[in-house]
Amino acid sequence: RLAEGEAARLAEFAWSQGLALVECCDWAGCATMMECAHELISSDVVSVDVPDRQARCAAQASRALLQQARAEGNTADAREHQQRALFWAQRGRSYLKSSKGLAVGDAAHTATKRVLAQLQFEAL
């Protein structure tokens, strides 16, 4: 078990590393880092914005997996990445629904909701 605050610090690190991997077009690495950030955020029992942060990680993971699928073309691996992208998009949307309206109306919440809907559509 991580010390209090340690999970948040590691999640922030994984998030920033994932975003850095986007700059290199390392989609698989980005997806992995976002999945790690998601798990670390999930262990945070103190913050009230956990569902929104989980949704943002899910959106980034989904986006990276879709990019990886596009890069691989029409292969079995590409279809697997596409299915994982759909999973993360759906999971992210469910996090936003479970946020109990904490950030509803918030511009970031609305933008994440819109992005996840688009990613889910693209992954279908």
Order of alpha helices (4+ residues) and beta strands (2+ residues): alpha-alpha-alpha-alpha-alpha
